[in-house]
């Protein structure tokens, strides 16, 4: 088992994991694993190479050989697939939906397991996903499960898309979020659920700084961060 500490943030899409994980990783000076990006990249690779989203063997092969790079650039991370910048392409609703489908394939999850564990490097790791605390890093000293109502998550996604100049309908976003939640929670392997020892945090009525403060408190209590 690794001596390097890891904090896991699991929960449904739109609960704030991405933003909070990035801020906590910055604050601690730790590495960041955006595991959803790996599923999104596998899905994008499948679409590019004409591999069907229900072809388990073909998808696992793609996941095993995924040629990706994460390049930190100030506040953002540039994501490359086979040398091409796909930072925007992996964030579309289409890529998210396809990711949720490939993520339900057990052989894909198995193929991505080691790649995710390899992110655990000193001085520490903040791991963002659905099964970080239950499957990938079960030994994590701090596990947090972030939630928010589906309506609030749809509203956040709507505002995010609007900011990026993308037109969207709030009601169709809500439907997509509910469909993705159902698929992520009902799959047989590593379904979306809190680890037994995870702390639950409902972010529906919390601001981002409030969530960061709460996590910082828990990190400090465990000796993983200083109080200042
Ligand atoms: O967090 P995200 O929206 O980028 O994740 C995209 C999809 O990938 C999501 O629908 C579920 C899946 N996923 C997963 O199954 N396990 C993870 N650890 C992360 C994401």
py3Dmol code that shows the C-alpha trace and the ligand (Angstrom):
import py3Dmol

protein = """\
ATOM      1  CA  UNK A   1       0.000   0.000   0.000  1.00  0.00           C
ATOM      2  CA  UNK A   2       1.213   3.500  -0.835  1.00  0.00           C
ATOM      3  CA  UNK A   3       2.264   5.914   1.944  1.00  0.00           C
ATOM      4  CA  UNK A   4       1.205   8.826  -0.242  1.00  0.00           C
ATOM      5  CA  UNK A   5      -2.121  10.296   0.928  1.00  0.00           C
ATOM      6  CA  UNK A   6      -5.167  10.449  -1.310  1.00  0.00           C
ATOM      7  CA  UNK A   7      -8.456  12.283  -0.856  1.00  0.00           C
ATOM      8  CA  UNK A   8     -11.391  10.903  -2.815  1.00  0.00           C
ATOM      9  CA  UNK A   9     -14.328  12.986  -4.063  1.00  0.00           C
ATOM     10  CA  UNK A  10     -17.139  10.913  -5.498  1.00  0.00           C
ATOM     11  CA  UNK A  11     -20.666  11.813  -6.481  1.00  0.00           C
ATOM     12  CA  UNK A  12     -23.001  12.385  -9.398  1.00  0.00           C
ATOM     13  CA  UNK A  13     -22.224  14.753 -12.276  1.00  0.00           C
ATOM     14  CA  UNK A  14     -22.730  18.436 -11.500  1.00  0.00           C
ATOM     15  CA  UNK A  15     -22.295  18.088  -7.719  1.00  0.00           C
ATOM     16  CA  UNK A  16     -19.206  20.301  -7.921  1.00  0.00           C
ATOM     17  CA  UNK A  17     -16.508  17.616  -7.754  1.00  0.00           C
ATOM     18  CA  UNK A  18     -14.448  18.981 -10.641  1.00  0.00           C
ATOM     19  CA  UNK A  19     -14.181  22.540  -9.354  1.00  0.00           C
ATOM     20  CA  UNK A  20     -13.722  21.526  -5.722  1.00  0.00           C
ATOM     21  CA  UNK A  21     -11.098  18.872  -6.560  1.00  0.00           C
ATOM     22  CA  UNK A  22      -9.080  21.376  -8.563  1.00  0.00           C
ATOM     23  CA  UNK A  23      -9.193  23.980  -5.777  1.00  0.00           C
ATOM     24  CA  UNK A  24      -8.242  21.465  -3.081  1.00  0.00           C
ATOM     25  CA  UNK A  25      -5.392  20.054  -5.204  1.00  0.00           C
ATOM     26  CA  UNK A  26      -4.100  23.595  -5.776  1.00  0.00           C
ATOM     27  CA  UNK A  27      -4.352  24.434  -2.094  1.00  0.00           C
ATOM     28  CA  UNK A  28      -2.443  21.335  -1.024  1.00  0.00           C
ATOM     29  CA  UNK A  29      -0.050  21.310  -3.994  1.00  0.00           C
ATOM     30  CA  UNK A  30      -1.189  17.746  -4.760  1.00  0.00           C
ATOM     31  CA  UNK A  31      -1.814  15.953  -8.047  1.00  0.00           C
ATOM     32  CA  UNK A  32      -5.301  15.719  -9.505  1.00  0.00           C
ATOM     33  CA  UNK A  33      -7.015  12.724 -11.085  1.00  0.00           C
ATOM     34  CA  UNK A  34     -10.087  13.556 -13.180  1.00  0.00           C
ATOM     35  CA  UNK A  35     -11.160   9.941 -13.699  1.00  0.00           C
ATOM     36  CA  UNK A  36     -14.281  10.967 -15.643  1.00  0.00           C
ATOM     37  CA  UNK A  37     -11.946  12.381 -18.303  1.00  0.00           C
ATOM     38  CA  UNK A  38     -10.501   8.892 -18.856  1.00  0.00           C
ATOM     39  CA  UNK A  39     -13.993   7.490 -19.510  1.00  0.00           C
ATOM     40  CA  UNK A  40     -14.789  10.464 -21.735  1.00  0.00           C
ATOM     41  CA  UNK A  41     -11.519   9.913 -23.661  1.00  0.00           C
ATOM     42  CA  UNK A  42     -12.272   6.215 -24.105  1.00  0.00           C
ATOM     43  CA  UNK A  43     -15.695   7.135 -25.469  1.00  0.00           C
ATOM     44  CA  UNK A  44     -14.216   9.719 -27.819  1.00  0.00           C
ATOM     45  CA  UNK A  45     -11.610   7.214 -29.036  1.00  0.00           C
ATOM     46  CA  UNK A  46     -14.444   4.753 -29.725  1.00  0.00           C
ATOM     47  CA  UNK A  47     -16.373   7.327 -31.742  1.00  0.00           C
ATOM     48  CA  UNK A  48     -13.200   8.204 -33.673  1.00  0.00           C
ATOM     49  CA  UNK A  49     -12.232   4.622 -34.424  1.00  0.00           C
ATOM     50  CA  UNK A  50     -15.745   3.411 -35.187  1.00  0.00           C
ATOM     51  CA  UNK A  51     -15.892   1.057 -32.191  1.00  0.00           C
ATOM     52  CA  UNK A  52     -19.517   0.494 -31.111  1.00  0.00           C
ATOM     53  CA  UNK A  53     -20.416   1.589 -27.569  1.00  0.00           C
ATOM     54  CA  UNK A  54     -21.621  -1.937 -26.771  1.00  0.00           C
ATOM     55  CA  UNK A  55     -18.518  -3.717 -28.140  1.00  0.00           C
ATOM     56  CA  UNK A  56     -16.976  -4.657 -24.766  1.00  0.00           C
ATOM     57  CA  UNK A  57     -13.800  -6.268 -26.151  1.00  0.00           C
ATOM     58  CA  UNK A  58     -13.161  -3.437 -28.621  1.00  0.00           C
ATOM     59  CA  UNK A  59     -13.704  -0.781 -25.930  1.00  0.00           C
ATOM     60  CA  UNK A  60     -11.409  -2.532 -23.444  1.00  0.00           C
ATOM     61  CA  UNK A  61      -8.688  -2.729 -26.092  1.00  0.00           C
ATOM     62  CA  UNK A  62      -9.043   1.020 -26.705  1.00  0.00           C
ATOM     63  CA  UNK A  63      -8.968   1.759 -22.948  1.00  0.00           C
ATOM     64  CA  UNK A  64      -5.811  -0.333 -22.474  1.00  0.00           C
ATOM     65  CA  UNK A  65      -3.973   1.493 -25.265  1.00  0.00           C
ATOM     66  CA  UNK A  66      -5.379   4.975 -24.751  1.00  0.00           C
ATOM     67  CA  UNK A  67      -2.791   7.510 -25.949  1.00  0.00           C
ATOM     68  CA  UNK A  68      -3.561  10.508 -23.735  1.00  0.00           C
ATOM     69  CA  UNK A  69      -1.745  13.404 -22.087  1.00  0.00           C
ATOM     70  CA  UNK A  70      -2.884  15.887 -19.446  1.00  0.00           C
ATOM     71  CA  UNK A  71      -0.978  19.162 -19.692  1.00  0.00           C
ATOM     72  CA  UNK A  72      -1.398  21.600 -16.796  1.00  0.00           C
ATOM     73  CA  UNK A  73      -1.733  25.155 -18.097  1.00  0.00           C
ATOM     74  CA  UNK A  74      -2.374  27.642 -15.304  1.00  0.00           C
ATOM     75  CA  UNK A  75      -5.968  27.214 -14.134  1.00  0.00           C
ATOM     76  CA  UNK A  76      -6.857  24.665 -16.792  1.00  0.00           C
ATOM     77  CA  UNK A  77      -5.615  21.352 -18.093  1.00  0.00           C
ATOM     78  CA  UNK A  78      -5.169  20.694 -21.791  1.00  0.00           C
ATOM     79  CA  UNK A  79      -6.179  17.156 -22.718  1.00  0.00           C
ATOM     80  CA  UNK A  80      -4.656  15.409 -25.717  1.00  0.00           C
ATOM     81  CA  UNK A  81      -5.946  12.256 -27.405  1.00  0.00           C
ATOM     82  CA  UNK A  82      -3.534  10.749 -29.915  1.00  0.00           C
ATOM     83  CA  UNK A  83      -1.793  14.133 -30.018  1.00  0.00           C
ATOM     84  CA  UNK A  84      -4.978  16.140 -30.751  1.00  0.00           C
ATOM     85  CA  UNK A  85      -6.316  18.744 -28.345  1.00  0.00           C
ATOM     86  CA  UNK A  86      -9.702  17.382 -27.238  1.00  0.00           C
ATOM     87  CA  UNK A  87     -10.108  19.572 -24.134  1.00  0.00           C
ATOM     88  CA  UNK A  88     -13.441  20.920 -25.422  1.00  0.00           C
ATOM     89  CA  UNK A  89     -14.602  17.815 -27.290  1.00  0.00           C
ATOM     90  CA  UNK A  90     -14.568  15.656 -24.135  1.00  0.00           C
ATOM     91  CA  UNK A  91     -16.795  18.148 -22.270  1.00  0.00           C
ATOM     92  CA  UNK A  92     -19.792  17.974 -24.618  1.00  0.00           C
ATOM     93  CA  UNK A  93     -23.044  16.346 -23.475  1.00  0.00           C
ATOM     94  CA  UNK A  94     -22.566  13.783 -26.262  1.00  0.00           C
ATOM     95  CA  UNK A  95     -19.137  12.748 -24.905  1.00  0.00           C
ATOM     96  CA  UNK A  96     -20.552  12.631 -21.352  1.00  0.00           C
ATOM     97  CA  UNK A  97     -23.401  10.417 -22.406  1.00  0.00           C
ATOM     98  CA  UNK A  98     -21.101   8.087 -24.374  1.00  0.00           C
ATOM     99  CA  UNK A  99     -18.698   8.034 -21.381  1.00  0.00           C
ATOM    100  CA  UNK A 100     -21.493   6.880 -19.115  1.00  0.00           C
ATOM    101  CA  UNK A 101     -22.181   4.005 -21.536  1.00  0.00           C
ATOM    102  CA  UNK A 102     -18.548   2.834 -21.851  1.00  0.00           C
ATOM    103  CA  UNK A 103     -18.143   3.204 -18.066  1.00  0.00           C
ATOM    104  CA  UNK A 104     -20.772   0.493 -17.595  1.00  0.00           C
ATOM    105  CA  UNK A 105     -18.514  -2.065 -19.356  1.00  0.00           C
ATOM    106  CA  UNK A 106     -16.595  -4.064 -16.692  1.00  0.00           C
ATOM    107  CA  UNK A 107     -13.582  -4.730 -18.975  1.00  0.00           C
ATOM    108  CA  UNK A 108     -13.188  -0.988 -19.589  1.00  0.00           C
ATOM    109  CA  UNK A 109     -13.180  -0.264 -15.848  1.00  0.00           C
ATOM    110  CA  UNK A 110     -10.602  -3.013 -15.317  1.00  0.00           C
ATOM    111  CA  UNK A 111      -8.423  -1.635 -18.125  1.00  0.00           C
ATOM    112  CA  UNK A 112      -8.461   1.879 -16.597  1.00  0.00           C
ATOM    113  CA  UNK A 113      -7.786   0.783 -13.004  1.00  0.00           C
ATOM    114  CA  UNK A 114      -3.973   0.736 -13.081  1.00  0.00           C
ATOM    115  CA  UNK A 115      -3.828   3.938 -15.115  1.00  0.00           C
ATOM    116  CA  UNK A 116      -5.853   5.679 -12.382  1.00  0.00           C
ATOM    117  CA  UNK A 117      -3.731   4.258  -9.532  1.00  0.00           C
ATOM    118  CA  UNK A 118      -0.578   5.478 -11.289  1.00  0.00           C
ATOM    119  CA  UNK A 119      -1.718   9.054 -10.569  1.00  0.00           C
ATOM    120  CA  UNK A 120      -0.948   8.449  -6.885  1.00  0.00           C
ATOM    121  CA  UNK A 121       2.418  10.197  -6.613  1.00  0.00           C
ATOM    122  CA  UNK A 122       3.989  12.242  -3.786  1.00  0.00           C
ATOM    123  CA  UNK A 123       3.116  14.567  -2.212  1.00  0.00           C
ATOM    124  CA  UNK A 124      -0.531  13.448  -2.587  1.00  0.00           C
ATOM    125  CA  UNK A 125      -3.550  13.031  -4.832  1.00  0.00           C
ATOM    126  CA  UNK A 126      -7.059  14.423  -5.061  1.00  0.00           C
ATOM    127  CA  UNK A 127      -9.139  11.854  -6.954  1.00  0.00           C
ATOM    128  CA  UNK A 128     -12.437  12.893  -8.552  1.00  0.00           C
ATOM    129  CA  UNK A 129     -14.932  10.319  -9.812  1.00  0.00           C
ATOM    130  CA  UNK A 130     -17.682   7.849  -9.004  1.00  0.00           C
ATOM    131  CA  UNK A 131     -15.784   4.909  -7.470  1.00  0.00           C
ATOM    132  CA  UNK A 132     -12.612   6.540  -6.140  1.00  0.00           C
ATOM    133  CA  UNK A 133     -13.388   5.703  -2.498  1.00  0.00           C
ATOM    134  CA  UNK A 134     -15.093   2.362  -3.127  1.00  0.00           C
ATOM    135  CA  UNK A 135     -12.838   0.698  -5.734  1.00  0.00           C
ATOM    136  CA  UNK A 136      -9.793   2.647  -6.903  1.00  0.00           C
ATOM    137  CA  UNK A 137      -8.456   4.031  -3.578  1.00  0.00           C
ATOM    138  CA  UNK A 138     -10.304   2.156  -0.805  1.00  0.00           C
ATOM    139  CA  UNK A 139      -7.474   3.003   1.652  1.00  0.00           C
ATOM    140  CA  UNK A 140      -7.944   6.791   1.303  1.00  0.00           C
ATOM    141  CA  UNK A 141      -7.768   8.592   4.691  1.00  0.00           C
ATOM    142  CA  UNK A 142     -10.477  11.059   3.623  1.00  0.00           C
ATOM    143  CA  UNK A 143     -13.422  10.117   1.408  1.00  0.00           C
ATOM    144  CA  UNK A 144     -16.112  12.636   0.559  1.00  0.00           C
ATOM    145  CA  UNK A 145     -19.339  12.009  -1.323  1.00  0.00           C
ATOM    146  CA  UNK A 146     -20.692  15.229  -2.826  1.00  0.00           C
ATOM    147  CA  UNK A 147     -24.344  15.438  -3.786  1.00  0.00           C
ATOM    148  CA  UNK A 148     -26.839  18.091  -4.879  1.00  0.00           C
ATOM    149  CA  UNK A 149     -30.410  17.791  -6.116  1.00  0.00           C
ATOM    150  CA  UNK A 150     -30.801  16.928  -9.819  1.00  0.00           C
ATOM    151  CA  UNK A 151     -32.567  20.287 -10.346  1.00  0.00           C
ATOM    152  CA  UNK A 152     -29.652  22.228  -8.863  1.00  0.00           C
ATOM    153  CA  UNK A 153     -27.118  20.210 -10.893  1.00  0.00           C
ATOM    154  CA  UNK A 154     -29.086  20.880 -14.099  1.00  0.00           C
ATOM    155  CA  UNK A 155     -29.174  24.587 -13.228  1.00  0.00           C
ATOM    156  CA  UNK A 156     -25.390  24.651 -12.688  1.00  0.00           C
ATOM    157  CA  UNK A 157     -24.754  22.860 -16.001  1.00  0.00           C
ATOM    158  CA  UNK A 158     -27.114  25.273 -17.745  1.00  0.00           C
ATOM    159  CA  UNK A 159     -25.239  28.320 -16.412  1.00  0.00           C
ATOM    160  CA  UNK A 160     -21.883  26.713 -17.284  1.00  0.00           C
ATOM    161  CA  UNK A 161     -23.014  26.108 -20.873  1.00  0.00           C
ATOM    162  CA  UNK A 162     -24.437  29.616 -21.162  1.00  0.00           C
ATOM    163  CA  UNK A 163     -21.133  31.065 -19.976  1.00  0.00           C
ATOM    164  CA  UNK A 164     -19.415  29.130 -22.729  1.00  0.00           C
ATOM    165  CA  UNK A 165     -21.866  30.573 -25.254  1.00  0.00           C
ATOM    166  CA  UNK A 166     -23.675  27.236 -25.725  1.00  0.00           C
ATOM    167  CA  UNK A 167     -27.470  27.260 -25.984  1.00  0.00           C
ATOM    168  CA  UNK A 168     -29.201  24.607 -23.895  1.00  0.00           C
ATOM    169  CA  UNK A 169     -32.614  23.752 -22.523  1.00  0.00           C
ATOM    170  CA  UNK A 170     -32.911  23.414 -18.759  1.00  0.00           C
ATOM    171  CA  UNK A 171     -35.589  20.725 -18.976  1.00  0.00           C
ATOM    172  CA  UNK A 172     -33.627  18.537 -21.403  1.00  0.00           C
ATOM    173  CA  UNK A 173     -30.483  18.935 -19.255  1.00  0.00           C
ATOM    174  CA  UNK A 174     -32.480  17.761 -16.233  1.00  0.00           C
ATOM    175  CA  UNK A 175     -33.703  14.708 -18.145  1.00  0.00           C
ATOM    176  CA  UNK A 176     -30.146  13.873 -19.288  1.00  0.00           C
ATOM    177  CA  UNK A 177     -28.814  14.206 -15.739  1.00  0.00           C
ATOM    178  CA  UNK A 178     -31.533  11.921 -14.385  1.00  0.00           C
ATOM    179  CA  UNK A 179     -30.846   9.316 -17.111  1.00  0.00           C
ATOM    180  CA  UNK A 180     -27.098   9.413 -16.444  1.00  0.00           C
ATOM    181  CA  UNK A 181     -27.598   9.148 -12.662  1.00  0.00           C
ATOM    182  CA  UNK A 182     -29.791   6.089 -13.173  1.00  0.00           C
ATOM    183  CA  UNK A 183     -27.234   4.407 -15.464  1.00  0.00           C
ATOM    184  CA  UNK A 184     -24.289   5.227 -13.159  1.00  0.00           C
ATOM    185  CA  UNK A 185     -26.121   3.963 -10.056  1.00  0.00           C
ATOM    186  CA  UNK A 186     -27.614   0.830 -11.564  1.00  0.00           C
ATOM    187  CA  UNK A 187     -24.601  -0.654 -13.379  1.00  0.00           C
ATOM    188  CA  UNK A 188     -23.345  -3.947 -11.987  1.00  0.00           C
ATOM    189  CA  UNK A 189     -19.664  -2.992 -11.630  1.00  0.00           C
ATOM    190  CA  UNK A 190     -18.516  -0.120  -9.393  1.00  0.00           C
ATOM    191  CA  UNK A 191     -21.897   1.649  -9.315  1.00  0.00           C
ATOM    192  CA  UNK A 192     -22.123   5.227  -8.089  1.00  0.00           C
ATOM    193  CA  UNK A 193     -22.541   4.943  -4.325  1.00  0.00           C
ATOM    194  CA  UNK A 194     -20.804   6.326  -1.240  1.00  0.00           C
ATOM    195  CA  UNK A 195     -18.106   4.228   0.450  1.00  0.00           C
ATOM    196  CA  UNK A 196     -19.211   3.017   3.896  1.00  0.00           C
ATOM    197  CA  UNK A 197     -16.661   5.368   5.473  1.00  0.00           C
ATOM    198  CA  UNK A 198     -17.362   8.387   3.224  1.00  0.00           C
ATOM    199  CA  UNK A 199     -18.545  11.726   4.602  1.00  0.00           C
ATOM    200  CA  UNK A 200     -21.687  12.902   2.793  1.00  0.00           C
ATOM    201  CA  UNK A 201     -21.882  16.558   1.787  1.00  0.00           C
ATOM    202  CA  UNK A 202     -24.955  18.042   0.117  1.00  0.00           C
ATOM    203  CA  UNK A 203     -23.789  21.094  -1.835  1.00  0.00           C
ATOM    204  CA  UNK A 204     -27.243  22.229  -3.037  1.00  0.00           C
ATOM    205  CA  UNK A 205     -27.236  25.316  -0.817  1.00  0.00           C
ATOM    206  CA  UNK A 206     -23.486  25.766  -0.373  1.00  0.00           C
ATOM    207  CA  UNK A 207     -21.167  28.091  -2.267  1.00  0.00           C
ATOM    208  CA  UNK A 208     -17.866  26.800  -3.655  1.00  0.00           C
ATOM    209  CA  UNK A 209     -15.768  28.520  -0.921  1.00  0.00           C
ATOM    210  CA  UNK A 210     -18.065  26.996   1.737  1.00  0.00           C
ATOM    211  CA  UNK A 211     -17.476  23.492   0.347  1.00  0.00           C
ATOM    212  CA  UNK A 212     -13.707  24.090   0.149  1.00  0.00           C
ATOM    213  CA  UNK A 213     -13.733  25.301   3.784  1.00  0.00           C
ATOM    214  CA  UNK A 214     -15.604  22.202   4.934  1.00  0.00           C
ATOM    215  CA  UNK A 215     -13.135  19.900   3.169  1.00  0.00           C
ATOM    216  CA  UNK A 216     -10.164  21.852   4.503  1.00  0.00           C
ATOM    217  CA  UNK A 217     -11.530  21.329   8.038  1.00  0.00           C
ATOM    218  CA  UNK A 218     -11.720  17.557   7.490  1.00  0.00           C
ATOM    219  CA  UNK A 219      -8.235  17.495   5.944  1.00  0.00           C
ATOM    220  CA  UNK A 220      -6.842  19.419   8.908  1.00  0.00           C
ATOM    221  CA  UNK A 221      -8.541  17.110  11.409  1.00  0.00           C
ATOM    222  CA  UNK A 222      -6.748  14.193   9.732  1.00  0.00           C
ATOM    223  CA  UNK A 223      -3.372  15.931   9.715  1.00  0.00           C
ATOM    224  CA  UNK A 224      -3.407  16.147   5.900  1.00  0.00           C
ATOM    225  CA  UNK A 225      -3.394  19.951   5.697  1.00  0.00           C
ATOM    226  CA  UNK A 226      -2.414  22.802   7.980  1.00  0.00           C
ATOM    227  CA  UNK A 227      -5.168  25.051   9.305  1.00  0.00           C
ATOM    228  CA  UNK A 228      -3.676  28.218   7.778  1.00  0.00           C
TER     229      UNK A 228
END
"""
ligand_1 = """\
20
LIG
O -17.444 13.072 -14.045
P -17.747 13.027 -15.529
O -19.068 13.649 -15.882
O -16.624 13.566 -16.367
O -17.880 11.451 -15.889
C -18.300 11.014 -17.154
C -18.917 9.629 -17.040
O -17.915 8.677 -16.678
C -20.015 9.503 -15.970
O -21.301 9.435 -16.549
C -19.746 8.227 -15.255
C -18.394 7.781 -15.708
N -17.422 7.691 -14.619
C -17.344 6.493 -13.943
O -18.096 5.580 -14.223
N -16.399 6.321 -12.978
C -15.583 7.328 -12.641
N -14.677 7.128 -11.686
C -15.691 8.583 -13.294
C -16.639 8.735 -14.282
"""
view = py3Dmol.view(width=600, height=400)
view.addModel(protein, "pdb")
view.setStyle({"model": 0}, {"cartoon": {"style": "trace"}})
view.addModel(ligand_1, "xyz")
view.setStyle({"model": 1}, {"stick": {}})
view.zoomTo()
view.show()
